[in-house]
Amino acid sequence: MFNVESREDAEARMKEQAYECEWVQVEDGSFDCRVISKVLPAVRVSTNGRKTFYNQVLAAYTGWVDKRNAYGQAVRFGDGSEIPSAFIADLEAFMKANACVYKWESGQFVIVDNSVAYHSRQPFSGKRRVFAAIADGHRDPDL
């Protein structure tokens, strides 16, 4: 996740990004690192000036499953309480109902502003090249 070589380097990188961590000993005697992010806002002001629900809660809740993360446990509310699965199911249904699917054709390109549109995770076949640029282009909303 942090592309580092040592525990100390990982801890330094996490500190830079305001993460906390827990080192947990596993069955074989080695240690796994559980990363805990700061509380992140669910709503941001996007680059077009509109308030958006901008986060990865759905992907984190359903997809971050490994030996350190149980299904539905990787993310929580800001107060530490569990997010009910019914909430996630409603969110997933809303996102699917409001999806805009664009079919790429050979020679075309698509530009997506992730602060305005949640990008798809639809399956595809064939070749494609993806170029990405990441910037800190958000403002805190006045809720």
N, CA, C and O atoms as a GROMACS GRO file, in nm:
protein
  572
    1MET      N    1   0.083  -0.120   0.000
    1MET     CA    2   0.000   0.000   0.000
    1MET      C    3   0.087   0.126   0.000
    1MET      O    4   0.054   0.223  -0.068
    2PHE      N    5   0.194   0.125   0.074
    2PHE     CA    6   0.278   0.245   0.084
    2PHE      C    7   0.409   0.231   0.005
    2PHE      O    8   0.486   0.327  -0.003
    3ASN      N    9   0.434   0.114  -0.052
    3ASN     CA   10   0.552   0.090  -0.134
    3ASN      C   11   0.680   0.124  -0.058
    3ASN      O   12   0.763   0.203  -0.105
    4VAL      N   13   0.696   0.064   0.060
    4VAL     CA   14   0.813   0.086   0.143
    4VAL      C   15   0.878  -0.048   0.175
    4VAL      O   16   0.819  -0.154   0.151
    5GLU      N   17   0.997  -0.044   0.229
    5GLU     CA   18   1.074  -0.166   0.257
    5GLU      C   19   1.073  -0.208   0.404
    5GLU      O   20   1.101  -0.324   0.434
    6SER      N   21   1.041  -0.116   0.495
    6SER     CA   22   1.052  -0.151   0.636
    6SER      C   23   0.929  -0.104   0.714
    6SER      O   24   0.852  -0.019   0.669
    7ARG      N   25   0.915  -0.163   0.831
    7ARG     CA   26   0.806  -0.124   0.922
    7ARG      C   27   0.819   0.023   0.960
    7ARG      O   28   0.720   0.096   0.966
    8GLU      N   29   0.942   0.066   0.985
    8GLU     CA   30   0.965   0.206   1.023
    8GLU      C   31   0.925   0.302   0.911
    8GLU      O   32   0.865   0.407   0.936
    9ASP      N   33   0.959   0.266   0.787
    9ASP     CA   34   0.921   0.349   0.673
    9ASP      C   35   0.769   0.354   0.657
    9ASP      O   36   0.712   0.459   0.626
   10ALA      N   37   0.704   0.240   0.678
   10ALA     CA   38   0.557   0.235   0.669
   10ALA      C   39   0.495   0.325   0.775
   10ALA      O   40   0.402   0.401   0.747
   11GLU      N   41   0.546   0.316   0.897
   11GLU     CA   42   0.493   0.399   1.005
   11GLU      C   43   0.515   0.548   0.977
   11GLU      O   44   0.428   0.630   1.006
   12ALA      N   45   0.630   0.582   0.921
   12ALA     CA   46   0.657   0.723   0.887
   12ALA      C   47   0.561   0.771   0.779
   12ALA      O   48   0.509   0.882   0.788
   13ARG      N   49   0.537   0.689   0.677
   13ARG     CA   50   0.446   0.726   0.569
   13ARG      C   51   0.303   0.742   0.624
   13ARG      O   52   0.232   0.835   0.586
   14MET      N   53   0.262   0.652   0.713
   14MET     CA   54   0.128   0.662   0.771
   14MET      C   55   0.115   0.790   0.854
   14MET      O   56   0.012   0.856   0.849
   15LYS      N   57   0.218   0.823   0.928
   15LYS     CA   58   0.214   0.945   1.009
   15LYS      C   59   0.198   1.068   0.922
   15LYS      O   60   0.124   1.160   0.955
   16GLU      N   61   0.270   1.070   0.808
   16GLU     CA   62   0.259   1.182   0.713
   16GLU      C   63   0.116   1.201   0.666
   16GLU      O   64   0.072   1.313   0.642
   17GLN      N   65   0.042   1.090   0.652
   17GLN     CA   66  -0.093   1.094   0.597
   17GLN      C   67  -0.201   1.089   0.706
   17GLN      O   68  -0.318   1.068   0.676
   18ALA      N   69  -0.160   1.108   0.830
   18ALA     CA   70  -0.251   1.110   0.945
   18ALA      C   71  -0.325   0.978   0.965
   18ALA      O   72  -0.439   0.976   1.010
   19TYR      N   73  -0.258   0.866   0.932
   19TYR     CA   74  -0.312   0.734   0.961
   19TYR      C   75  -0.262   0.687   1.097
   19TYR      O   76  -0.156   0.729   1.144
   20GLU      N   77  -0.338   0.600   1.156
   20GLU     CA   78  -0.292   0.525   1.273
   20GLU      C   79  -0.275   0.381   1.228
   20GLU      O   80  -0.328   0.341   1.124
   21CYS      N   81  -0.203   0.303   1.307
   21CYS     CA   82  -0.188   0.162   1.269
   21CYS      C   83  -0.182   0.075   1.392
   21CYS      O   84  -0.148   0.119   1.502
   22GLU      N   85  -0.215  -0.051   1.370
   22GLU     CA   86  -0.202  -0.153   1.472
   22GLU      C   87  -0.126  -0.269   1.409
   22GLU      O   88  -0.162  -0.316   1.301
   23TRP      N   89  -0.021  -0.314   1.475
   23TRP     CA   90   0.053  -0.431   1.429
   23TRP      C   91  -0.005  -0.552   1.501
   23TRP      O   92  -0.005  -0.558   1.624
   24VAL      N   93  -0.054  -0.648   1.425
   24VAL     CA   94  -0.122  -0.764   1.481
   24VAL      C   95  -0.043  -0.889   1.444
   24VAL      O   96  -0.015  -0.914   1.326
   25GLN      N   97  -0.007  -0.968   1.547
   25GLN     CA   98   0.066  -1.092   1.520
   25GLN      C   99  -0.030  -1.198   1.469
   25GLN      O  100  -0.138  -1.218   1.526
   26VAL      N  101   0.010  -1.267   1.362
   26VAL     CA  102  -0.073  -1.371   1.302
   26VAL      C  103  -0.017  -1.509   1.336
   26VAL      O  104   0.088  -1.520   1.400
   27GLU      N  105  -0.087  -1.611   1.294
   27GLU     CA  106  -0.056  -1.749   1.332
   27GLU      C  107   0.088  -1.790   1.307
   27GLU      O  108   0.146  -1.862   1.390
   28ASP      N  109   0.147  -1.748   1.198
   28ASP     CA  110   0.284  -1.791   1.165
   28ASP      C  111   0.391  -1.711   1.240
   28ASP      O  112   0.511  -1.732   1.219
   29GLY      N  113   0.349  -1.618   1.327
   29GLY     CA  114   0.443  -1.538   1.405
   29GLY      C  115   0.479  -1.405   1.342
   29GLY      O  116   0.539  -1.320   1.408
   30SER      N  117   0.443  -1.386   1.217
   30SER     CA  118   0.471  -1.258   1.152
   30SER      C  119   0.365  -1.156   1.196
   30SER      O  120   0.271  -1.189   1.268
   31PHE      N  121   0.383  -1.032   1.150
   31PHE     CA  122   0.290  -0.926   1.188
   31PHE      C  123   0.222  -0.868   1.065
   31PHE      O  124   0.286  -0.846   0.962
   32ASP      N  125   0.095  -0.844   1.077
   32ASP     CA  126   0.018  -0.771   0.976
   32ASP      C  127  -0.008  -0.632   1.031
   32ASP      O  128  -0.012  -0.611   1.152
   33CYS      N  129  -0.027  -0.539   0.941
   33CYS     CA  130  -0.055  -0.402   0.981
   33CYS      C  131  -0.199  -0.367   0.948
   33CYS      O  132  -0.240  -0.378   0.833
   34ARG      N  133  -0.273  -0.325   1.046
   34ARG     CA  134  -0.409  -0.276   1.025
   34ARG      C  135  -0.399  -0.124   1.022
   34ARG      O  136  -0.357  -0.061   1.120
   35VAL      N  137  -0.438  -0.066   0.910
   35VAL     CA  138  -0.428   0.078   0.888
   35VAL      C  139  -0.562   0.143   0.920
   35VAL      O  140  -0.667   0.098   0.874
   36ILE      N  141  -0.557   0.250   0.998
   36ILE     CA  142  -0.679   0.322   1.037
   36ILE      C  143  -0.664   0.466   0.991
   36ILE      O  144  -0.576   0.538   1.037
   37SER      N  145  -0.753   0.507   0.900
   37SER     CA  146  -0.744   0.643   0.847
   37SER      C  147  -0.812   0.740   0.943
   37SER      O  148  -0.888   0.701   1.031
   38LYS      N  149  -0.783   0.866   0.922
   38LYS     CA  150  -0.855   0.970   0.995
   38LYS      C  151  -1.000   0.967   0.947
   38LYS      O  152  -1.030   0.909   0.843
   39VAL      N  153  -1.090   1.027   1.021
   39VAL     CA  154  -1.229   1.036   0.979
   39VAL      C  155  -1.234   1.125   0.856
   39VAL      O  156  -1.186   1.238   0.857
   40LEU      N  157  -1.293   1.072   0.749
   40LEU     CA  158  -1.301   1.144   0.622
   40LEU      C  159  -1.444   1.192   0.598
   40LEU      O  160  -1.539   1.122   0.633
   41PRO      N  161  -1.460   1.309   0.539
   41PRO     CA  162  -1.595   1.358   0.511
   41PRO      C  163  -1.662   1.275   0.401
   41PRO      O  164  -1.596   1.236   0.305
   42ALA      N  165  -1.790   1.249   0.416
   42ALA     CA  166  -1.865   1.177   0.313
   42ALA      C  167  -1.906   1.271   0.201
   42ALA      O  168  -1.925   1.228   0.088
   43VAL      N  169  -1.919   1.398   0.232
   43VAL     CA  170  -1.964   1.498   0.134
   43VAL      C  171  -1.852   1.600   0.113
   43VAL      O  172  -1.793   1.650   0.208
   44ARG      N  173  -1.825   1.628  -0.013
   44ARG     CA  174  -1.726   1.729  -0.050
   44ARG      C  175  -1.786   1.822  -0.154
   44ARG      O  176  -1.888   1.790  -0.215
   45VAL      N  177  -1.723   1.935  -0.173
   45VAL     CA  178  -1.759   2.022  -0.283
   45VAL      C  179  -1.669   1.985  -0.399
   45VAL      O  180  -1.547   1.991  -0.388
   46SER      N  181  -1.730   1.946  -0.510
   46SER     CA  182  -1.652   1.900  -0.624
   46SER      C  183  -1.596   2.016  -0.705
   46SER      O  184  -1.618   2.132  -0.673
   47THR      N  185  -1.524   1.982  -0.809
   47THR     CA  186  -1.462   2.085  -0.893
   47THR      C  187  -1.566   2.168  -0.967
   47THR      O  188  -1.535   2.279  -1.012
   48ASN      N  189  -1.689   2.116  -0.980
   48ASN     CA  190  -1.793   2.196  -1.045
   48ASN      C  191  -1.873   2.279  -0.944
   48ASN      O  192  -1.971   2.343  -0.981
   49GLY      N  193  -1.830   2.279  -0.818
   49GLY     CA  194  -1.894   2.361  -0.716
   49GLY      C  195  -2.013   2.297  -0.647
   49GLY      O  196  -2.072   2.358  -0.557
   50ARG      N  197  -2.050   2.177  -0.686
   50ARG     CA  198  -2.166   2.110  -0.626
   50ARG      C  199  -2.122   2.016  -0.515
   50ARG      O  200  -2.012   1.962  -0.518
   51LYS      N  201  -2.209   1.998  -0.417
   51LYS     CA  202  -2.183   1.903  -0.312
   51LYS      C  203  -2.198   1.762  -0.368
   51LYS      O  204  -2.295   1.732  -0.437
   52THR      N  205  -2.101   1.677  -0.337
   52THR     CA  206  -2.105   1.540  -0.387
   52THR      C  207  -2.075   1.443  -0.274
   52THR      O  208  -1.999   1.473  -0.182
   53PHE      N  209  -2.136   1.325  -0.284
   53PHE     CA  210  -2.105   1.214  -0.194
   53PHE      C  211  -1.981   1.149  -0.254
   53PHE      O  212  -1.990   1.072  -0.349
   54TYR      N  213  -1.866   1.180  -0.198
   54TYR     CA  214  -1.738   1.147  -0.261
   54TYR      C  215  -1.654   1.064  -0.165
   54TYR      O  216  -1.584   1.118  -0.079
   55ASN      N  217  -1.660   0.934  -0.181
   55ASN     CA  218  -1.576   0.847  -0.100
   55ASN      C  219  -1.579   0.706  -0.154
   55ASN      O  220  -1.646   0.678  -0.254
   56GLN      N  221  -1.509   0.617  -0.091
   56GLN     CA  222  -1.498   0.479  -0.136
   56GLN      C  223  -1.567   0.383  -0.039
   56GLN      O  224  -1.528   0.266  -0.030
   57VAL      N  225  -1.667   0.428   0.032
   57VAL     CA  226  -1.729   0.344   0.133
   57VAL      C  227  -1.784   0.214   0.074
   57VAL      O  228  -1.771   0.108   0.135
   58LEU      N  229  -1.846   0.220  -0.042
   58LEU     CA  230  -1.902   0.100  -0.102
   58LEU      C  231  -1.791   0.001  -0.139
   58LEU      O  232  -1.800  -0.118  -0.108
   59ALA      N  233  -1.688   0.050  -0.205
   59ALA     CA  234  -1.577  -0.038  -0.242
   59ALA      C  235  -1.507  -0.094  -0.119
   59ALA      O  236  -1.472  -0.212  -0.115
   60ALA      N  237  -1.488  -0.010  -0.019
   60ALA     CA  238  -1.420  -0.056   0.102
   60ALA      C  239  -1.505  -0.157   0.179
   60ALA      O  240  -1.453  -0.257   0.228
   61TYR      N  241  -1.633  -0.131   0.189
   61TYR     CA  242  -1.722  -0.219   0.264
   61TYR      C  243  -1.734  -0.356   0.199
   61TYR      O  244  -1.733  -0.458   0.268
   62THR      N  245  -1.743  -0.359   0.068
   62THR     CA  246  -1.768  -0.486  -0.002
   62THR      C  247  -1.642  -0.550  -0.057
   62THR      O  248  -1.641  -0.671  -0.080
   63GLY      N  249  -1.537  -0.473  -0.078
   63GLY     CA  250  -1.424  -0.528  -0.152
   63GLY      C  251  -1.295  -0.544  -0.076
   63GLY      O  252  -1.208  -0.620  -0.121
   64TRP      N  253  -1.277  -0.477   0.035
   64TRP     CA  254  -1.151  -0.489   0.106
   64TRP      C  255  -1.161  -0.606   0.202
   64TRP      O  256  -1.170  -0.587   0.323
   65VAL      N  257  -1.158  -0.726   0.147
   65VAL     CA  258  -1.171  -0.847   0.227
   65VAL      C  259  -1.043  -0.928   0.209
   65VAL      O  260  -1.011  -0.973   0.099
   66ASP      N  261  -0.972  -0.946   0.317
   66ASP     CA  262  -0.851  -1.028   0.317
   66ASP      C  263  -0.831  -1.079   0.459
   66ASP      O  264  -0.924  -1.075   0.539
   67LYS      N  265  -0.713  -1.128   0.492
   67LYS     CA  266  -0.693  -1.185   0.625
   67LYS      C  267  -0.700  -1.080   0.736
   67LYS      O  268  -0.711  -1.116   0.853
   68ARG      N  269  -0.694  -0.950   0.701
   68ARG     CA  270  -0.704  -0.845   0.802
   68ARG      C  271  -0.840  -0.779   0.804
   68ARG      O  272  -0.875  -0.713   0.903
   69ASN      N  273  -0.919  -0.795   0.698
   69ASN     CA  274  -1.045  -0.723   0.685
   69ASN      C  275  -1.159  -0.820   0.658
   69ASN      O  276  -1.160  -0.888   0.555
   70ALA      N  277  -1.253  -0.826   0.748
   70ALA     CA  278  -1.372  -0.908   0.727
   70ALA      C  279  -1.474  -0.826   0.649
   70ALA      O  280  -1.477  -0.704   0.658
   71TYR      N  281  -1.558  -0.895   0.572
   71TYR     CA  282  -1.662  -0.828   0.493
   71TYR      C  283  -1.743  -0.736   0.585
   71TYR      O  284  -1.791  -0.777   0.690
   72GLY      N  285  -1.756  -0.611   0.544
   72GLY     CA  286  -1.836  -0.515   0.620
   72GLY      C  287  -1.765  -0.453   0.740
   72GLY      O  288  -1.826  -0.376   0.813
   73GLN      N  289  -1.639  -0.485   0.761
   73GLN     CA  290  -1.569  -0.434   0.878
   73GLN      C  291  -1.458  -0.334   0.844
   73GLN      O  292  -1.402  -0.272   0.935
   74ALA      N  293  -1.426  -0.317   0.717
   74ALA     CA  294  -1.313  -0.232   0.679
   74ALA      C  295  -1.342  -0.084   0.698
   74ALA      O  296  -1.249  -0.004   0.711
   75VAL      N  297  -1.469  -0.046   0.699
   75VAL     CA  298  -1.505   0.094   0.720
   75VAL      C  299  -1.613   0.104   0.827
   75VAL      O  300  -1.691   0.011   0.848
   76ARG      N  301  -1.614   0.218   0.895
   76ARG     CA  302  -1.711   0.242   1.001
   76ARG      C  303  -1.751   0.389   0.997
   76ARG      O  304  -1.688   0.470   0.929
   77PHE      N  305  -1.856   0.422   1.070
   77PHE     CA  306  -1.893   0.561   1.086
   77PHE      C  307  -1.784   0.633   1.164
   77PHE      O  308  -1.700   0.568   1.227
   78GLY      N  309  -1.784   0.765   1.160
   78GLY     CA  310  -1.683   0.844   1.228
   78GLY      C  311  -1.675   0.820   1.377
   78GLY      O  312  -1.569   0.841   1.437
   79ASP      N  313  -1.785   0.778   1.438
   79ASP     CA  314  -1.784   0.750   1.583
   79ASP      C  315  -1.738   0.608   1.615
   79ASP      O  316  -1.736   0.568   1.731
   80GLY      N  317  -1.701   0.531   1.510
   80GLY     CA  318  -1.653   0.395   1.531
   80GLY      C  319  -1.760   0.287   1.523
   80GLY      O  320  -1.728   0.168   1.526
   81SER      N  321  -1.886   0.327   1.514
   81SER     CA  322  -1.992   0.226   1.508
   81SER      C  323  -2.001   0.163   1.369
   81SER      O  324  -1.958   0.221   1.269
   82GLU      N  325  -2.058   0.044   1.365
   82GLU     CA  326  -2.069  -0.030   1.239
   82GLU      C  327  -2.169   0.036   1.146
   82GLU      O  328  -2.269   0.094   1.189
   83ILE      N  329  -2.141   0.026   1.017
   83ILE     CA  330  -2.235   0.072   0.916
   83ILE      C  331  -2.329  -0.045   0.886
   83ILE      O  332  -2.282  -0.152   0.846
   84PRO      N  333  -2.459  -0.028   0.902
   84PRO     CA  334  -2.552  -0.139   0.877
   84PRO      C  335  -2.548  -0.183   0.731
   84PRO      O  336  -2.536  -0.101   0.641
   85SER      N  337  -2.557  -0.313   0.709
   85SER     CA  338  -2.552  -0.366   0.573
   85SER      C  339  -2.667  -0.315   0.488
   85SER      O  340  -2.653  -0.302   0.366
   86ALA      N  341  -2.782  -0.286   0.550
   86ALA     CA  342  -2.896  -0.232   0.475
   86ALA      C  343  -2.862  -0.095   0.417
   86ALA      O  344  -2.907  -0.062   0.307
   87PHE      N  345  -2.786  -0.015   0.487
   87PHE     CA  346  -2.742   0.116   0.438
   87PHE      C  347  -2.658   0.098   0.312
   87PHE      O  348  -2.676   0.168   0.213
   88ILE      N  349  -2.564   0.002   0.317
   88ILE     CA  350  -2.477  -0.024   0.203
   88ILE      C  351  -2.558  -0.076   0.085
   88ILE      O  352  -2.533  -0.038  -0.029
   89ALA      N  353  -2.655  -0.163   0.112
   89ALA     CA  354  -2.740  -0.217   0.004
   89ALA      C  355  -2.818  -0.104  -0.063
   89ALA      O  356  -2.829  -0.101  -0.186
   90ASP      N  357  -2.871  -0.011   0.016
   90ASP     CA  358  -2.943   0.104  -0.041
   90ASP      C  359  -2.850   0.193  -0.123
   90ASP      O  360  -2.887   0.240  -0.231
   91LEU      N  361  -2.730   0.215  -0.073
   91LEU     CA  362  -2.632   0.297  -0.145
   91LEU      C  363  -2.594   0.230  -0.277
   91LEU      O  364  -2.587   0.297  -0.380
   92GLU      N  365  -2.570   0.100  -0.274
   92GLU     CA  366  -2.534   0.029  -0.397
   92GLU      C  367  -2.648   0.035  -0.499
   92GLU      O  368  -2.623   0.054  -0.618
   93ALA      N  369  -2.772   0.018  -0.454
   93ALA     CA  370  -2.887   0.025  -0.544
   93ALA      C  371  -2.899   0.165  -0.605
   93ALA      O  372  -2.927   0.178  -0.724
   94PHE      N  373  -2.878   0.269  -0.524
   94PHE     CA  374  -2.885   0.406  -0.572
   94PHE      C  375  -2.778   0.430  -0.678
   94PHE      O  376  -2.806   0.490  -0.782
   95MET      N  377  -2.657   0.383  -0.653
   95MET     CA  378  -2.548   0.406  -0.747
   95MET      C  379  -2.572   0.332  -0.878
   95MET      O  380  -2.545   0.386  -0.986
   96LYS      N  381  -2.622   0.211  -0.871
   96LYS     CA  382  -2.652   0.136  -0.994
   96LYS      C  383  -2.765   0.203  -1.072
   96LYS      O  384  -2.760   0.210  -1.195
   97ALA      N  385  -2.866   0.252  -1.002
   97ALA     CA  386  -2.980   0.316  -1.068
   97ALA      C  387  -2.941   0.447  -1.134
   97ALA      O  388  -3.007   0.491  -1.228
   98ASN      N  389  -2.835   0.511  -1.086
   98ASN     CA  390  -2.793   0.640  -1.139
   98ASN      C  391  -2.664   0.633  -1.221
   98ASN      O  392  -2.602   0.735  -1.248
   99ALA      N  393  -2.627   0.514  -1.259
   99ALA     CA  394  -2.503   0.495  -1.335
   99ALA      C  395  -2.521   0.542  -1.479
   99ALA      O  396  -2.629   0.533  -1.536
  100CYS      N  397  -2.413   0.590  -1.534
  100CYS     CA  398  -2.407   0.625  -1.675
  100CYS      C  399  -2.296   0.541  -1.735
  100CYS      O  400  -2.179   0.560  -1.702
  101VAL      N  401  -2.331   0.449  -1.822
  101VAL     CA  402  -2.232   0.359  -1.880
  101VAL      C  403  -2.197   0.409  -2.020
  101VAL      O  404  -2.285   0.434  -2.103
  102TYR      N  405  -2.070   0.424  -2.044
  102TYR     CA  406  -2.020   0.472  -2.172
  102TYR      C  407  -1.947   0.357  -2.239
  102TYR      O  408  -1.854   0.301  -2.180
  103LYS      N  409  -1.985   0.321  -2.360
  103LYS     CA  410  -1.919   0.214  -2.432
  103LYS      C  411  -1.806   0.273  -2.515
  103LYS      O  412  -1.828   0.350  -2.608
  104TRP      N  413  -1.684   0.235  -2.480
  104TRP     CA  414  -1.569   0.282  -2.554
  104TRP      C  415  -1.560   0.209  -2.687
  104TRP      O  416  -1.584   0.088  -2.696
  105GLU      N  417  -1.526   0.284  -2.790
  105GLU     CA  418  -1.499   0.227  -2.923
  105GLU      C  419  -1.353   0.251  -2.954
  105GLU      O  420  -1.291   0.341  -2.897
  106SER      N  421  -1.298   0.174  -3.042
  106SER     CA  422  -1.158   0.187  -3.079
  106SER      C  423  -1.126   0.330  -3.121
  106SER      O  424  -1.199   0.390  -3.200
  107GLY      N  425  -1.018   0.385  -3.067
  107GLY     CA  426  -0.975   0.519  -3.103
  107GLY      C  427  -1.036   0.630  -3.019
  107GLY      O  428  -0.997   0.746  -3.033
  108GLN      N  429  -1.131   0.599  -2.933
  108GLN     CA  430  -1.194   0.702  -2.851
  108GLN      C  431  -1.121   0.717  -2.718
  108GLN      O  432  -1.043   0.630  -2.677
  109PHE      N  433  -1.149   0.829  -2.652
  109PHE     CA  434  -1.097   0.847  -2.517
  109PHE      C  435  -1.206   0.908  -2.432
  109PHE      O  436  -1.298   0.973  -2.482
  110VAL      N  437  -1.196   0.886  -2.303
  110VAL     CA  438  -1.292   0.938  -2.207
  110VAL      C  439  -1.216   1.008  -2.096
  110VAL      O  440  -1.115   0.956  -2.046
  111ILE      N  441  -1.264   1.124  -2.058
  111ILE     CA  442  -1.207   1.196  -1.945
  111ILE      C  443  -1.313   1.198  -1.835
  111ILE      O  444  -1.426   1.241  -1.858
  112VAL      N  445  -1.276   1.151  -1.717
  112VAL     CA  446  -1.368   1.144  -1.605
  112VAL      C  447  -1.311   1.225  -1.489
  112VAL      O  448  -1.197   1.202  -1.448
  113ASP      N  449  -1.388   1.316  -1.438
  113ASP     CA  450  -1.350   1.391  -1.318
  113ASP      C  451  -1.409   1.314  -1.200
  113ASP      O  452  -1.530   1.317  -1.178
  114ASN      N  453  -1.326   1.245  -1.126
  114ASN     CA  454  -1.374   1.162  -1.016
  114ASN      C  455  -1.438   1.241  -0.903
  114ASN      O  456  -1.502   1.181  -0.815
  115SER      N  457  -1.424   1.372  -0.902
  115SER     CA  458  -1.493   1.448  -0.798
  115SER      C  459  -1.638   1.476  -0.838
  115SER      O  460  -1.717   1.523  -0.757
  116VAL      N  461  -1.672   1.446  -0.962
  116VAL     CA  462  -1.808   1.468  -1.010
  116VAL      C  463  -1.878   1.336  -1.041
  116VAL      O  464  -1.998   1.323  -1.021
  117ALA      N  465  -1.803   1.238  -1.090
  117ALA     CA  466  -1.863   1.111  -1.133
  117ALA      C  467  -1.784   0.994  -1.075
  117ALA      O  468  -1.662   0.990  -1.082
  118TYR      N  469  -1.856   0.901  -1.018
  118TYR     CA  470  -1.797   0.777  -0.968
  118TYR      C  471  -1.765   0.691  -1.088
  118TYR      O  472  -1.855   0.658  -1.166
  119HIS      N  473  -1.640   0.653  -1.106
  119HIS     CA  474  -1.605   0.577  -1.225
  119HIS      C  475  -1.645   0.431  -1.211
  119HIS      O  476  -1.649   0.376  -1.101
  120SER      N  477  -1.674   0.372  -1.323
  120SER     CA  478  -1.732   0.238  -1.327
  120SER      C  479  -1.630   0.130  -1.296
  120SER      O  480  -1.509   0.147  -1.312
  121ARG      N  481  -1.682   0.022  -1.252
  121ARG     CA  482  -1.603  -0.100  -1.232
  121ARG      C  483  -1.663  -0.212  -1.317
  121ARG      O  484  -1.664  -0.328  -1.277
  122GLN      N  485  -1.712  -0.175  -1.434
  122GLN     CA  486  -1.775  -0.272  -1.523
  122GLN      C  487  -1.670  -0.360  -1.590
  122GLN      O  488  -1.560  -0.313  -1.619
  123PRO      N  489  -1.703  -0.487  -1.614
  123PRO     CA  490  -1.608  -0.574  -1.684
  123PRO      C  491  -1.592  -0.529  -1.830
  123PRO      O  492  -1.681  -0.464  -1.885
  124PHE      N  493  -1.480  -0.564  -1.891
  124PHE     CA  494  -1.456  -0.529  -2.030
  124PHE      C  495  -1.368  -0.636  -2.093
  124PHE      O  496  -1.306  -0.716  -2.022
  125SER      N  497  -1.363  -0.637  -2.222
  125SER     CA  498  -1.271  -0.726  -2.292
  125SER      C  499  -1.195  -0.642  -2.394
  125SER      O  500  -1.240  -0.535  -2.434
  126GLY      N  501  -1.080  -0.690  -2.434
  126GLY     CA  502  -0.998  -0.616  -2.529
  126GLY      C  503  -0.890  -0.536  -2.459
  126GLY      O  504  -0.867  -0.551  -2.339
  127LYS      N  505  -0.825  -0.452  -2.537
  127LYS     CA  506  -0.715  -0.371  -2.484
  127LYS      C  507  -0.763  -0.229  -2.459
  127LYS      O  508  -0.850  -0.177  -2.528
  128ARG      N  509  -0.705  -0.169  -2.359
  128ARG     CA  510  -0.726  -0.027  -2.335
  128ARG      C  511  -0.607   0.025  -2.258
  128ARG      O  512  -0.540  -0.049  -2.186
  129ARG      N  513  -0.582   0.152  -2.273
  129ARG     CA  514  -0.476   0.217  -2.198
  129ARG      C  515  -0.542   0.320  -2.109
  129ARG      O  516  -0.628   0.395  -2.152
  130VAL      N  517  -0.501   0.322  -1.984
  130VAL     CA  518  -0.558   0.414  -1.887
  130VAL      C  519  -0.449   0.508  -1.839
  130VAL      O  520  -0.343   0.464  -1.794
  131PHE      N  521  -0.475   0.636  -1.849
  131PHE     CA  522  -0.386   0.738  -1.797
  131PHE      C  523  -0.460   0.807  -1.684
  131PHE      O  524  -0.580   0.836  -1.696
  132ALA      N  525  -0.392   0.834  -1.575
  132ALA     CA  526  -0.459   0.895  -1.461
  132ALA      C  527  -0.376   1.010  -1.408
  132ALA      O  528  -0.252   1.007  -1.410
  133ALA      N  529  -0.445   1.110  -1.362
  133ALA     CA  530  -0.382   1.222  -1.292
  133ALA      C  531  -0.459   1.243  -1.164
  133ALA      O  532  -0.582   1.241  -1.164
  134ILE      N  533  -0.388   1.262  -1.056
  134ILE     CA  534  -0.452   1.279  -0.927
  134ILE      C  535  -0.414   1.415  -0.872
  134ILE      O  536  -0.298   1.455  -0.875
  135ALA      N  537  -0.515   1.486  -0.823
  135ALA     CA  538  -0.491   1.617  -0.765
  135ALA      C  539  -0.580   1.633  -0.643
  135ALA      O  540  -0.681   1.564  -0.630
  136ASP      N  541  -0.543   1.723  -0.558
  136ASP     CA  542  -0.623   1.750  -0.438
  136ASP      C  543  -0.717   1.865  -0.470
  136ASP      O  544  -0.699   1.977  -0.421
  137GLY      N  545  -0.817   1.838  -0.554
  137GLY     CA  546  -0.905   1.944  -0.603
  137GLY      C  547  -1.038   1.949  -0.533
  137GLY      O  548  -1.141   1.958  -0.600
  138HIS      N  549  -1.041   1.944  -0.402
  138HIS     CA  550  -1.169   1.951  -0.331
  138HIS      C  551  -1.167   2.066  -0.231
  138HIS      O  552  -1.062   2.115  -0.190
  139ARG      N  553  -1.286   2.106  -0.196
  139ARG     CA  554  -1.304   2.207  -0.092
  139ARG      C  555  -1.397   2.149   0.013
  139ARG      O  556  -1.482   2.066  -0.019
  140ASP      N  557  -1.382   2.191   0.136
  140ASP     CA  558  -1.472   2.144   0.239
  140ASP      C  559  -1.608   2.214   0.223
  140ASP      O  560  -1.613   2.336   0.204
  141PRO      N  561  -1.716   2.138   0.230
  141PRO     CA  562  -1.848   2.198   0.211
  141PRO      C  563  -1.895   2.273   0.334
  141PRO      O  564  -1.858   2.241   0.446
  142ASP      N  565  -1.976   2.372   0.310
  142ASP     CA  566  -2.048   2.439   0.419
  142ASP      C  567  -2.181   2.369   0.429
  142ASP      O  568  -2.276   2.404   0.359
  143LEU      N  569  -2.191   2.269   0.516
  143LEU     CA  570  -2.314   2.190   0.527
  143LEU      C  571  -2.418   2.265   0.598
  143LEU      O  572  -2.528   2.215   0.617
   0.00000   0.00000   0.00000
